[in-house]
Amino acid sequence: MSTDPAQALLLECRRSTQTDTLVPYNAAVVTTIIRQIHTIHAHLVHSLRSAAPPGDELTPSPTPPPAVMFTSTHHHLQIRRLKRVLLVYHAHRLNMLRSMLHRAHLSVTHLLPTIRPLLSSSELTFIRTYAQIFMNYRAEFIDVLDIAAAVDEPPKGMWVNVRVVKEVGEVITEAGVVDFRKGGRYLVRRGDVEMLLVQGYLEVVD
Amino acid sequence: MSDWNTGTSWSNGQSHLPSPSPEPQEDTFPDDLDNDRTDPISLLVKAWMTERCSPDVMSFEGELVGKIMGYMDAQAKLIGVLKIDGASEEDHEKIGLVQMELDRVGWLLRSYIATRQEKIMRYASYINSTPAMQTRLSVAEQTLIESYQQIFEESLIRDVVGNLPAELQALDEILPDGRGMVSTPDLDKAVFIRTKQDCGPVLMPDGTPLEIKKRGIHLISYRLVEQLVLRGEVELT
């Protein structure tokens, strides 16, 4: 078991990708790593200062002794790695949030209740603003085409067999009123029930 | 009544999508290469394939997308009118078929837009700092990724780099070994190409020329054939 906090974050990213789930924001580890970076950075600055000849900042400094070179390179690489890990972790989460929002048909109100406890405050701001930005982009096409609809599978036919997972009640479709009772199976037009499928009221049966 | 399957309407059986009427079976691969189809749907299919296969962001087919959106709008309105008029059983069947075609074309267009959107967001920071790339985007796409990059970086600054020592706050550093923090499209990625005409030799990285003949199929690094793709002499598949 690794005790390296950076490794732990990377592992979290990997697990989250493999299982396609968002895991809670790991504020504790992130803070630890930021502290580590500060400590190492302080060491680095200190060792460089002590190696520089005192007093004459103007003359170009000669190459520091190998010991200092070695330590500072080592520190520098460590900092670079830690920073990169932090950025990877956060970028991974933001991308994941983005794809979750798209899967939820851009509806923040629908998505947020389930994932809110998992987010940091800036991630919350991000996803809200992102939904806004994307709505503006979507408005370009909305008269003719809803680009928020899923593109995972091309439409195979007009009709789709659905099973009702959660009680819906009566829904007015283009073909008339359908009464979706829990557990029932219906053959309906895909376009009519797209939203109910996304919200998890219905399920496609093959 | 049968406005939708006459003349130059977009669902006139020229479509690559399975059409209701049985199409002649001679539509095989070589013919497809020789007689270039130029109806909007075929062009959209082509643009969509190129976009999906290319590692780089291609130019936005604004005119084509506008045209197809126009057709879709007209068809949708027509269907609306016909439904209200109370069509016969047989007409309902026809309306259904047109609607299905409409769904499919809509899906194709959505997939095209989504593919681009995914790419431009991944490379947002690179595109925003490269004017040559920006010309390949539609105005709406440009606005989208500008704001996107802004909120993305804001979030990273608040959670990460804002808390680091001042010298470490850059988000666009280039490391001494040449790797940058900004991700750029990987032009060396291998792509499958199908050639539409003789293109002359292409110089491989080791100096040997590779003759690219008409109807050839190659698996090759995108960078080597980028110009041929942009000129339309080869197709990505």
Interface residues (C-beta under 8 A of the other chain):
Chain A: V30 I34 I37 H38 H41 I79 R80 K83 L86 L87 H90 A91 L94 R98 S120 S122 E123 T125 F126 T129 Y130 I133 F134 N136 Y137 E140 F141 D143 V144 L145 D146 I147 A149 V151 P154 P155 G157 M158 E174 R190 G191
Chain B: M69 M72 D73 A76 K83 G96 Q99 M100 D103 R104 G106 W107 L108 L109 R110 S111 I113 A114 Q117 M121 A140 E141 T143 L144 S147 Y148 I151 F152 E154 S155 L156 R158 D159 V160 V161 N163 L164 P165 E167 L168 L171 L175 M181
